[in-house]
Amino acid sequence: MLALVALSPLLYVTLLSLVVAWSGRLARLPGADPTGGRDWYLVAAVVGVVIAPLLAFTILGGLGWLG
């Protein structure tokens, strides 16, 4: 259970950082919407709160670390 609590925020921060990098590259494209990056960041932040624990549970369950 401790591994699940530790892995969830790690996945959340890592994946949210990837979204920030991706949306930053999108904002530099010609004709890009400057607020589009912020919108993607907000969507990823909200969805990630739910997805990160589920992904951590799936990974740890697949590895056999959840008993």
C-alpha positions as MATLAB code, in Angstrom:
seq = 'MLALVALSPLLYVTLLSLVVAWSGRLARLPGADPTGGRDWYLVAAVVGVVIAPLLAFTILGGLGWLG';
ca = [
       0.000    0.000    0.000;
       2.895    2.351    0.708;
       4.202    1.773   -2.801;
       0.823    2.829   -4.203;
       0.834    6.020   -2.150;
       4.393    6.776   -3.258;
       3.948    5.933   -6.942;
       0.714    7.892   -7.519;
       2.124   11.394   -6.949;
       5.303   10.461   -8.796;
       3.285    9.475  -11.863;
       1.083   12.572  -11.539;
       3.986   15.023  -11.411;
       5.935   13.251  -14.153;
       3.037   13.055  -16.576;
       1.926   16.615  -15.827;
       5.472   17.819  -16.524;
       5.375   16.035  -19.881;
       2.093   17.788  -20.717;
       3.640   21.162  -19.834;
       6.621   20.466  -22.119;
       4.342   19.263  -24.927;
       1.983   22.236  -24.664;
       4.973   24.611  -24.585;
       6.149   23.201  -27.889;
       2.635   23.534  -29.305;
       2.487   27.191  -28.282;
       5.629   27.926  -30.314;
       4.124   26.594  -33.544;
       3.065   29.168  -36.136;
      -0.599   30.048  -35.801;
      -0.904   28.461  -32.361;
      -3.484   29.577  -29.834;
      -1.591   31.099  -26.875;
      -4.185   29.949  -24.335;
      -4.311   26.422  -25.733;
      -1.367   25.306  -23.606;
      -3.055   26.452  -20.423;
      -6.239   24.633  -21.395;
      -4.385   21.369  -21.975;
      -2.569   21.803  -18.662;
      -5.847   22.243  -16.783;
      -7.432   19.238  -18.498;
      -4.375   17.102  -17.721;
      -4.311   18.262  -14.099;
      -7.962   17.378  -13.501;
      -7.883   14.069  -15.361;
      -4.515   13.152  -13.860;
      -5.870   13.302  -10.311;
      -8.077   10.331  -11.169;
      -5.818    8.507  -13.615;
      -2.529    8.539  -11.636;
      -3.758    6.345   -8.728;
      -5.472    3.952  -11.145;
      -2.316    3.679  -13.238;
      -0.198    3.143  -10.121;
      -2.594    0.419   -8.934;
      -2.437   -1.278  -12.344;
       1.365   -1.148  -12.500;
       1.871   -2.438   -8.974;
      -0.792   -5.109   -9.391;
       0.854   -6.299  -12.595;
       4.200   -6.518  -10.831;
       2.627   -8.482   -7.981;
       3.464   -5.901   -5.318;
      -0.084   -5.515   -3.988;
      -0.321   -8.862   -2.261;
];
